[in-house]
Amino acid sequence: MKIAIIGCGNMGMAFANSFIQYNLVSKQELILIEKNKERGDILQEQKAGIVVDTISEKVASADLIILSVKPQDYPSVSAELARFIKPTQIVLSIMAGIPIANIQASLSHDLVVRAMPNTPALLGMGMTAFAAASAVGMSDIRKVENLINSTGRAVFLEEESLLDAVTGLSGSGPAYFFYLIKAMIDAGVKMGFEPAMASLLVKQTMLGSYHLMQTSDKTLDELIQAVASKGGTTEAALKTFQENLVAEGLQKGIIAAKDRAKELAN
């Protein structure tokens, strides 16, 4: 398989590096299109693939084209790409907010897949949901899924409209965890710990809790109750969270992110 990636920032290269790491594509079969000269020179030095600075007939040789540019840059990119794209090529968009129908219209091209990754893909631990146009066959969907799985985990959605919810939940999700962890570290500092010590206590607690959650057969409610003994310290914290509507606030925030994603798409 030959792959062209248009836009080689962090996310575009996260995909490229994962493909190479898992031998899904060779560097000789990877076309990296990067208009920023400084960034392009770095990729050339790294021998990351076939690095070019313009969309040209080289793109026509790819089986899969990945759109990894900023949404505001897409109109100019689509005008160039439409000149070279072939009807049999699959276009995979990892741009935020641009619906499949818009991409199809701008490229006059049917075979479009749209995905919403998140930043842990940079470490090969991402969560990506994707949807496909009706013209994309199941064999091509499985090929795309296999590629995305190299960056972490992939889930196929029958309904593209759910991608707005994915944006609010897992796309923006890493920031929510960072927000909570920072709040816990700040609480530790207020209680007298040095920032480094507070950070260690919280981050290791987070890591251990994740693994406990993944390996336990208990529900999340049961895991919470296992820590929160009657009349104890954890119960005091949980009661305060409930009084301050912490869970409700988080849920409202996630829904607000979903609503904003929908606004941007329109």
Stockholm file with secondary structure:
# STOCKHOLM 1.0

chainA/1-266         MKIAIIGCGNMGMAFANSFIQYNLVSKQELILIEKNKERGDILQEQKAGIVVDTISEKVASADLIILSVKPQDYPSVSAELARFIKPTQIVLSIMAGIPIANIQASLSHDLVVRAMPNTPALLGMGMTAFAAASAVGMSDIRKVENLINSTGRAVFLEEESLLDAVTGLSGSGPAYFFYLIKAMIDAGVKMGFEPAMASLLVKQTMLGSYHLMQTSDKTLDELIQAVASKGGTTEAALKTFQENLVAEGLQKGIIAAKDRAKELAN
#=GR chainA/1-266 SS CCEEEECCSHHHHHHHHHHHHTTSSCGGGEEEECCCHHHHHHHHHTTCSEEESSCCGGGGGCSEEEECSCGGGHHHHHHHHTTTCCTTCEEEECCSSCCHHHHHHHHTCSCEEEEECCGGGGGTCEEEEEEECTTSCHHHHHHHHHHHHTTEEEEECSCGGGHHHHIIIIISHHHHHHHHHHHHHHHHHHTTCCHHHHHHHHHHHHHHHHHHHHHCCSCHHHHHHHHCCTTSHHHHHHHHHHHTTHHHHHHHHHHHHHHHHHHHHC
#=GC SS_cons         CCEEEECCSHHHHHHHHHHHHTTSSCGGGEEEECCCHHHHHHHHHTTCSEEESSCCGGGGGCSEEEECSCGGGHHHHHHHHTTTCCTTCEEEECCSSCCHHHHHHHHTCSCEEEEECCGGGGGTCEEEEEEECTTSCHHHHHHHHHHHHTTEEEEECSCGGGHHHHIIIIISHHHHHHHHHHHHHHHHHHTTCCHHHHHHHHHHHHHHHHHHHHHCCSCHHHHHHHHCCTTSHHHHHHHHHHHTTHHHHHHHHHHHHHHHHHHHHC
//
